[in-house]
């Protein structure tokens, strides 16, 4: 065995050892994520824990592939990885085009409200950001160094917002896989606006249909039928409460009127949860009720956060939503969740600005010898 073969053999042994210890670390990270997620799936930290585990899993997978010393296999897997990275880069590079394409579809099929124009606004913002970056790149030499240093923090703030949105998306996807268990005593259907003030929309009807399917499946398993709480007050442009309209819809679709409960005072999701909890607490027929709530899939995670804020131990079941509608809805949900923790985010953004902008600006002024031309005044 020559020296090159010895080096190759020793490298393979090292990789195998790394694979063993890395595998143990990956298993521990997965167990940590699973513990926190199953204990409380309505927390944003679950997305961070899952991302750390997944990165460790990919690293472990790479080590295991290289430790095989099978060149054709390594080349194939490497090619697949490169193609996936190129696809991800292409999606990121042309995100503005995908957003504008979605905006065009939504414009044709939905009402022209601000909530339905978020992909349009975000796409135009990305185009504007690209133009500004090109302008700044070509004119930065005409700006004082301290101004360039201050502007250098903006990409880091953008990266922070990107990480926050990624973490929200991970949590939203994970929340769709929360175990259902079909042992509920109460199902809460969250209300939404009525068409012409008295008709259940297709979006709201999907929530009700999902709750009825859940209840029927539970009954088919030989367990007691749950009560369904229809939660939603009456808006100024509505002829009856959302709760009453939903109840009428459910009864017309075969649900037992004896198992219908109305909560017709709430005006938002948090009140949905608070007022429904009060109804459940007032019913002493069950000592420790098992509760599920129903909304559209894009809304379940945020609604779950509100349920936790209301002290309601309930997780959500999502109704399917048309694919073209999801981008606007997910953007809207992210903004809402981001604003729930706006103080914390503002602190982090301020820290990032101070670290990457103010310090660099100060260093720029210091490196220029505190000359008059370098000072911002």
C-alpha angles and dihedrals in degrees: 000000000000127000095264091054090049091052091048092049093048091047090052091051091050091050091050091052091048088049091054096049092038089051091053091049091049091051090050091049091050091049090050092051092045092051095053094040096050091043094051118356092178096078126099092221089074090071091054092049092049092048092051090049093047093050089049089048092052091048090049090049091052092050091049091050093051092044090063090068086211102142099195091048092048091049093049094048091044090052091051090050093050091049091051091050091049090050090050091048091049092051090049093046094049097035089118091059093048091049093050090047090053090046090055091052092047091047090057097045108031139046117280097247126142090250089059094048100060095105089050092051093045092048092051090046091054091050090049091048091052091051092048091050091052091049093048092047091055096042103036091101089064092056125082114262092244091056091052089049092053091049091050090074094061095077089052091052088049089051090052091052089048092053091048091052091046091051091049091051091050091051092047091053093045091050090062088066099054107132112260099200094184096235099116125146093189134028117196118203112199116223131235135185119299124233112245087356096286112046128089110238123228089253092052092042089057089059092051093045090051092052092049091049090050092050093047091050090051090050090048088057088061097256128128118278112256126230114246117221112203106205124196137099130222118275123213091257096044126096094209137009120283087236092058093045091050092048091051090050093049094047090048087054093053106272117145111255089213089066095052122106123182125215102180105162104073123107102184141018095271090054089046087061098040096048094042089051089053090054091049093047090051091056106081095183090098121043097198107019122203110221136191127181128206131216137131115301095250091054102046098087095051090043087052090055089052090049089054090049089052092050092245113144095214135124126203136247115207129222117218118264129202109267097234090055095055102077094058092042094049092048089051091049092049092051091049093050091044090054090050087068098030095134092055092046092048090053092052092046090050091050091050091048092049094047100044103028114025095040092048091047090050091048090049092053091045093049090053089057095251089286118176092246091055096053120094092227 
